[in-house]
């Protein structure tokens, strides 16, 4: 964007230079001096602007937004009508402080001093955004209403207006804007989702379910819609439908603490106290994950994984976060193509052990090699128990005895040996009393009499 002040100065210099009186003879030397001075000043100003603007861009690339803001201030100071510099200044200021008053004023200037067109529309959108971020929702709505007049067919603008009314808890106005938007654009899932959320907040849960059914028919993997329909189903007492939606949503995003809290409510509604406690524990676990760590996990979880290492990494993280059901499948997928990852085999063995997949645990423990054996007596206890429960009592006894040779007083191993000995003892039928024998004889005589009676017929 060309600076108006600088452009005017260049035009005046051009006019002076084209004057024939100035161009000929020494009589015009005073005028010529004016041209030279003006040219020198213009060149200096342009150099300042160019240097500072480039410095601001470089600082932005280095994510040093304080330095970027200072550089763009220098540009604005040299050329107050350079809108691009003001806009970049506002952006840098917002990265330092999302509620910067100076950023707000710079954007206001851009809006007020730019002629109507795409550039002004962009500036006004940013102005509405910063007003909303600063809690000035009604002022933001005023700017958006102007945009709505300028962009009558852009559904993003009325949606944003409805969203701001919703945040101000003005459900009636938000609902009216959304109803009109949905009539004009029936395929917009985001608008239907927000309208359903308002229905839920107003206690109109069946209306919410109906609208969410439409949304999920078009977008079956929309986790926000699944969570919202789960909430509505809970409100009408349908815990089964709620759990179906919630479990699907939590497979799409295993780190949604709100989803686990809703699962806890659904389990409690079904009378499953233990299940409710587990869900609440999961909610607390994922809520404590640092945001950056959670973002990195979701990025890995949602992308297409092309290497075994990525699946193994994802499975390991899922196990850490408590989603052992999902962790199993990702570890198994990764180990299909990378069977040499001993640590992954050890983790898979422990997960299968907890799921009482005894044969699978034995397989994984063996594949883990020295990694599992490095656990000391734990290896003999886990492997011994898995072998016993998979039906191999002889190998289980050998494993436990090997462990006891190294740690004779290990209580866990002694208990495991006791269980093996009990399992290997033959099962003895209980001895019947004389009363029980007489009773069985009577029943046998009665059975024969009935057969003979049936035969005589």
HELIX and SHEET records of a PDB file:
HELIX    1   1 UNK A    4  UNK A   18  1                                  15    
HELIX    2   2 UNK A   20  UNK A   23  1                                   4    
HELIX    3   3 UNK A   26  UNK A   28  5                                   3    
HELIX    4   4 UNK A   29  UNK A   61  1                                  33    
HELIX    5   5 UNK A   65  UNK A   78  1                                  14    
HELIX    6   6 UNK A   83  UNK A   96  1                                  14    
HELIX    7   7 UNK A  101  UNK A  112  1                                  12    
HELIX    8   8 UNK A  118  UNK A  133  1                                  16    
HELIX    9   9 UNK A  137  UNK A  150  1                                  14    
HELIX   10  10 UNK A  155  UNK A  167  1                                  13    
HELIX   11  11 UNK A  171  UNK A  184  1                                  14    
HELIX   12  12 UNK A  189  UNK A  201  1                                  13    
HELIX   13  13 UNK A  205  UNK A  218  1                                  14    
HELIX   14  14 UNK A  223  UNK A  235  1                                  13    
HELIX   15  15 UNK A  239  UNK A  252  1                                  14    
HELIX   16  16 UNK A  257  UNK A  269  1                                  13    
HELIX   17  17 UNK A  273  UNK A  287  1                                  15    
HELIX   18  18 UNK A  291  UNK A  302  1                                  12    
HELIX   19  19 UNK A  308  UNK A  320  1                                  13    
HELIX   20  20 UNK A  324  UNK A  337  1                                  14    
HELIX   21  21 UNK A  342  UNK A  354  1                                  13    
HELIX   22  22 UNK A  358  UNK A  368  1                                  11    
HELIX   23  23 UNK A  370  UNK A  373  1                                   4    
HELIX   24  24 UNK A  377  UNK A  389  1                                  13    
HELIX   25  25 UNK A  393  UNK A  406  1                                  14    
HELIX   26  26 UNK A  411  UNK A  424  1                                  14    
HELIX   27  27 UNK A  434  UNK A  456  1                                  23    
END                                                                             
